[in-house]
Amino acid sequence: MNKHILNELYHQYSQKLLEKRDFEELLIRHIMDNLRYFNLGSWEKDESMDYISWVYPRLSKAIDSFNEISATFETYIGTLIRWSAKEYRTRRMDRQIAEQAVWASRQSNSYVHEEEPEYCKDGDAGKEEKKEIQPYNNPRQLLILILKCYYYLSDNFLERLAPRVGMEKEELKKLVENVREQRTQRDDEVQRMKEHIHSQFYRCMVYERKMNAIRENQILFLSTEKKYNKARQRLALMKKRLATLRLDATNRQIALVLGTSKGTIDSNYHALREKAKTPEGINSMKPLPPIEPPPPGKRNPKARRRKRGVRPPVLGQ
């Protein structure tokens, strides 16, 4: 290799013996023919071609900004290519690590679970018996609980809950929407915090994968480890902040929607919490079983006494 060929080419260009386009073409050809000289010999052919395409705009600007007083053109171009090659590989590694981190974090959600269709033996697959849904024995308390948990309710779930409180779906949905309008500012804050946590989680994953790709005794590893520790601390603080944000509606907001006093909501919500502490839990809100009449032929002592005009005995006499 002629080490001074770049200086000769630049001399011809400066004397206007070569057009810039021809000079750039000769320069690129010289670099591709002498990759080992520019520390690019261990690169694969596709990778080196991508790098030349990436660094071409810089080479074009370097030709115009070169000053012969500082160094020779060959030294100037060689230094530019070597340093830009390190930058190119660093950026490429960061991009690959970021892509791997994103795919790894979404891998658990990339599967599609479909339930097998159920077929009736008698062939009446489209016919389903509609059971009459009865409301709970205390629909007011259930309505308060629904408005309290507005953040987690979907339209399909509201459609199933509406008969339980003895309301139409649109009427119940309107009450839930009124609560959401009052909670718009806080819900937006919660959503922004969740987005920040997701971004911070990806950032921590990128730092962790980057540390695995670097040797521990390098300066880049130490700086990346420092950034990783700071990112983990920030992620913990953000999660702690999200845990303090209230996702349920306040009793005052529910009272405004239902047009009642806050004390009424407080007492009903307290009763709900007490029911949740019982062994039956929330199942205690289900309707009581109907009282079945005695089978025919079985005696009813109370009815017989009333028929004869005899008062039943009083306890304690």
C-alpha angles and dihedrals in degrees: 000000000000104000092198098052092099091053090051092049091050091048090055090048093049089051088052092243089124130045116234092245092054091044092053091048092053091046093053092046091051092052093049091050093050105039093142091058090057093046092255098110095104092054123102117249095248092048093050091049090051090049093051090051090050096047096042095093089053092050091051091053091043091059091058095042097047116123117198093207094066100050144323119288091243091056091044094052093042092054091046093052095046095049094042089050090059090049092048093052092046092052092046092050091048091050093049092047091049091051092048091049093051093048092046092051092049096042093094090054096045096080121094116217115196124180118229114249117256116233123199117229094224093052095247094121095148096050117087127174111241111219118209109249114218122203121247119265089250108035093168093064091046090050091052090050091050093051090045091057096040092130093068100041124108128195092255091052091048089053089056094045097048096078090048091063094037095248138119118257094243092050092050091044090053091055091049091049090052089055091048091052090056090048097045096109094048093044091052089051091051092049093050090049091051091050091050090050091051091050092047091049091054090047092054091048091051092051091048094051091045090054090053090055095051130069115252095233094059124101091232090059092054093049091047091048090053091051090047093054092049091048092051091050091049091048091053091050092049092051090049090051092050091051090059093053111098115234098183126076119258122245090245092056091049090049090053092051095047094041095236137112125281090237090062091053091046093053094046093046090049089053089052091052091049091051090052089058093057121094090252091051116184090349087079086077092067117107117271116254113262119258108251119213117244115267116262115275095027116121122243108201095195093052091048092051092050090049092053093045094244116140115227115250117267117234112256097029 
